[in-house]
Amino acid sequence: MRYNYHKKRNFKDMAFLFKFIIALSILLVLSCTSQPPRYINLMPTPEVYDENNAPFTNDKLFRDAPYKGMLYATDRAPELSTNENTSATGFYTSERGHLLRLGVAKIEHGDGEFSWEEARRISLAKNRTTDYPLSVTKTNELGIYDGSYHPFLDKKQLALISEQPAKRFAELINQKLAISENKDINIYVHGYKVNFDNAILVSTELWHYLGYEGVFVAFSWPATPERLAYFADAETTISSAYIFRRFLRYLAQETNAENINIVGYSQGTRLVADVLHNMALKYHDETREQTLKKLRIGQVILIGSDIDKQVMATYIVDGLLKIPKHLTLYVSEKDSALSLSQFFYRRSRLGQMFKAEEMSASTLKFLTKTPELSVINVTDAEGATNENGHRYFRKSPWASSDILMTLRHNLSPAERGLIRTEDNPVWSFPADYISRLRKAIAKANPE
């Protein structure tokens, strides 16, 4: 019996090792590709938009903005430095910078300058015949947020503390909010394997399709643009969570935002979830109403979440849901990137499908009876399975429509036209989703 047990175990271990070698070989082949370019092509037009329902109705939001480009916050180390205060004049590396740098990135659209009408025409084109690239051409760093300094820095760095960068950054936000009908700050937190520019450019296209309402901020943590940096980046999210938590607190204290919304993607959702969990522990003795008033965190949207489901469950038990007004989890049955992550960790990922038949009765009841949490299945959304099925928030015109309208109009899943049944608490996309969503927008915003 002892021999057979070990023999079976050896076969099992060998099978796992064989699968691991195959998966590692795939990663090695993929990692030989060149690093991500410093541009992206504009995402497909969200299906909800057409000539009668477009976000580009007020060019004043773009023309009269107190800054031209995308606000950013990063704890990456600067790529270039011109003086002792380490003020970056270029882009940023994938090294941990340990401090939060605030600034504005200049974006080039298409072949250069463009008119408002041209932007509207290209943005609404459902079948583009050519690519429309976005690139970062310059960064203007305002300086280091004084609240990110800590005792473990060297004396030279500690001697440079100044309140001015944070004051100027908050001024730009408040000036933009003053001319916007929407008074929210939206923050995008990217995934792994990307450079500094990626967060800026994805934030730019999301803000573009919000019609430049409110304020958008790109949070670029020091991910490494190499596939084999996956586990190293996972650790970096923990380091960056400290910085991001202080950044959120600063925005709540120094800006006039009504809500601070967060869109986290892939491995970046670890960072966001860790911050929400830490806040839940810190404000454990306060009521949900008190934390919402103090922190002003509104919609938190986690897309393709590369988090252990059981870990997230413990965060919720610790009170995570009393930090945001609403938490939305987008999940998919066809996300091959998360399938690979599940293979490595041997644990189901949060962004994978929640199957009703696999849930306990208590879990089913919790998801059904908890209005501040929504789980949305994008598998049947148009375009959601394109490529590896992981980038659906940009590749699926239905998924992007749902996310953007959540941010813009603060509509619930039912109000947006999603459906679910009594025996399944997971929301899904019906065949007539777009017509439902357009009706919901017309009702929410008759003008």
Residue, then its C-alpha position, 0 to 999 in steps of 0.5 A: m500500500r505504501y509503495n502504491y501510494h507513493k507511485k501514484r503520487n509520483f505519477k501525479d507530480m510528474a504530470f503536474l511537472f510536465k504541464f508546468i514545463i509546457a506552460l513555462s515553454i509557452l511563456l518563454v516563447l511569448s517573452c521573446t517578442s519585442q517590448p510593448p510599443r509606446y502607443i496603442n490603437l484606439m479601442p473599438t467604438p462602444e456599441v451604445y454610441d451612434e450619431n443620436n447618442a454620442p459623448f462628444t456634445n460639449d467641446k468646452l470640456f476639452r477646449d477649456a480644460p486647465y491642462k492638455g493631456m492625461l493626469y497621472a500618478t506613478d510610483r515608477a522610478p524616473e527614466l531621466s533626471t535633470n537635477e537633484n529633486t529628481s524631477a522627471t523630464g521623460f518617461y518612467t522605468s519599471e523599477r520601483g520608485h518608492l515615491l508618488r510622482l504627479g504630472v500631466a502626460k501629453i497625448e498625440h492622437g492619430d497623425g498629430e493635431f486633430s479637430w473636435e469634429e474629426a475626433r467625433r467622426i473617427s471615434l463613432a466609426k464602427n468599421r474603421t478601415t485604418d488604425y487610429p494610434l494614440s501615443v505619449t509624446k511628453t510628460n510634465e512632472l509636477g513633482i513628488y506627493d509629499g504624503s508619500y515620503h517615509p522614514f526609510l528614504d535617504k536624507k537627501q530625499l527627505a530634505l526635498i519634501s514640498e507641498q506644492p506638487a500636491k497642491r498644484f495637482a489638486e488645483l488642476i483636478n478642481q478646476k476641471l471638475a468646476i467646468s464639468e457636469n460630472k463631478d467624479i474622479n475616475i482612476y485606471v489601474h493597469g495589469y502586468k507586463v506593460n510600460f508606463d505609457n500603457a496606463i496613460l493611453v488606456s485612460t485616455e481612450l476611456w476618458h475620450y469615450l466619456g466625453y471628457e466629463g469629470v476627471f480621469v487619472a492614470f495610476s501607473w505602478p511599476a509593472t515590468p513589460e516582460r511575460l516572465a515578470y508575472f510573479a515579480d509584478a504580483e509582489t510589486t502590487i503589494s508595494s504599490a498598494y501602500i502608495f495608492r492607498r495614500f493617494l486615494r486619501y489625498l484625493a478625498q481630502e484635497t479635491n472637490a470630487e463627489n465620487i472617486n471611481i476606480v477601474g482595475y484590470s487583471q493583476g492591477t485588481r490585486l493592488v485595488a483589492d489590497v487597498l480596499h481591504n486595508m481600508a476596511l481594517k483601518y476603518h473597522d469601527e466606523t459605519r459604512e455611511q461614515t467611510l463613504k463620506k470620509l473616503r468618497i469611493g464610488q464605483v469600483i470595477l474589477i475586470g479580469s481579476d487575477i485574484d484567488k477567489q477565496v482570498m477575496a472572500t476573506y477581504i469581504v468578510d473583513g468588511l471590504l464592501k463598506i468602503p466603496k458605494h458599489l463593487t462590480l466584478y466582470v467575469s468570463e468563461k473564455d478568459s485564457a489568461l486567467s486559465l493559465s494563472q489558475f494553472f500556476y496557482r492551482r486556485s480559481r481566479l476571481g475573474q473566472m466564471f461564477k457557476a451557480e451549480e458550483m456555489s454553496a447555498s450561502t454564497l448564492k444567497f449572499l450574492t443575491k441579497t447584497p446590492e452593493l456587489s454585482v457579478i457580471n458575466v461577459t462571455d456572451a457579450e459581443g467581442a468578449t472572446n476575441e484574442n485571448g478573451h482577457r482584454y474584453f473591456r477594450k475589445s468588446p463594444w458591449a463590455s466597454s459600453d457597460i463599463l462606461m455607462t456605469l461610470r457616466h450615469n451610475l446605473s445599476p446592472a438592472e437599469r443598464g439592461l442586464i438580466r439574471t434569474e432567481d436561481n443564478p445571481v450572476w448578471s448576463f448580457p441579453a441579445d437586446y442589451i444595446s437597445r435596453l441600454r440606450k433606453a436606460i440612458a434616455k431615461a436617466n439623461p433626457e437631454 
